[in-house]
Amino acid sequence: MDELKIHILRKLYRHTYIGRRHIAITDLQQGLPKEKRIMKDIKQAVKELISEDYLIPHHIDRVSINPKMLKEVKECVE
């Protein structure tokens, strides 16, 4: 798994955005270096994580960790 996906999962896991609690995709760029804050790449990584069932989409632009995949996310993050 690449660095950007791990950053996204780590941020969601650390702030407990799991299940019903969700965060806007635009807020995921915080904490990244300036050269990696490209929304196109972040949205692509989120799309891939959704297709791999790590994330659940909420509304139009909000996501959270899939509770069924919490064990796998925890292994990736640590």
Secondary structure, DSSP 8 states (H G I E B T S, - for coil): --HHHHHHHHHHHHTT-BTT--EEGGGGGTTS-GGG--HHHHHHHHHHHHHTTSEEEETTTEEEE-GGGHHHHHHHH-
